[in-house]
């Protein structure tokens, strides 16, 4: 295993090295005491008068089991959007460091980088999904790889990811928000080998729990501790934890993912037969990127008037393109039926 300590010291913002963060009473007293007079809570029960645990063991155990990591290799955040922001706040020195992205890709990497005052280096993603070399003229503190990539749908094979990790000077974040829809192996299995690797997962996509705002960062223990030290103290509200414990169901997820993957294939074939469609990109996510033979915006407006919303992604590509999430069988049927009536 690669030596860990020098890597942390180099990558964490100097002013946050050894930072301990806020210590709540929940952190200091592990076993629930009989009488709790240590957190300025209201003692009269309402169901919600007590602060939740910073990282409740019931959620950490279930998620670390599902992702196949130790419980100290996982941090639960408010969606992976908060995970992206937290990583950049921990390591990114405003006005000094840079972040590398491969556009077209998920927009929050550059949004969070700009908020933190970090330069964004764009190394365009080639359309045949061969990834550019990440060693650029200017070194990047953090490289974001999205696999499967939103909005193109392609994923990075593990051997290619190893090459990228071997070349990287900084942290490599692999965002696997759509991993359950893909057959590619997860980067999680490389965590023990590469201390500079962080993997993001979310319950917002395959698990159908976007409203709960639950994401996770997976990585070696020292990163999890450092990241938690800068997180606001109680990221998982009690009702969210209760809903998670009721709704988290990997078996149900697998059944739904199989159905969505089947619908993705059917929709792809139906879209290909439309005159206005140039190409449907191969997708390993729960969406399809469609290259059009007509302008995207009027088509989007036409469908919206008929109650169907799709995303115009033309500006990211330089050619007319829309991204379509896979809906229910009825929703996808309605989409195709309405689209058939469209003439540019
Ligand atoms: N990563 C990717 C690639 C996404 O597409 C999204 C949401 N569209 C997110 C992260 C954010 O997910 P969450 O709901 O967990 O914040």
Boltz pocket constraint, residues with backbone or C-beta under 6 A from the ligand:
constraints:
  - pocket:
      binder: B
      contacts: [[A, 78], [A, 79], [A, 80], [A, 81], [A, 82], [A, 106], [A, 146], [A, 148], [A, 150], [A, 175], [A, 177], [A, 178], [A, 201], [A, 202], [A, 203], [A, 204], [A, 210], [A, 213], [A, 214], [A, 215]]
      max_distance: 6.0
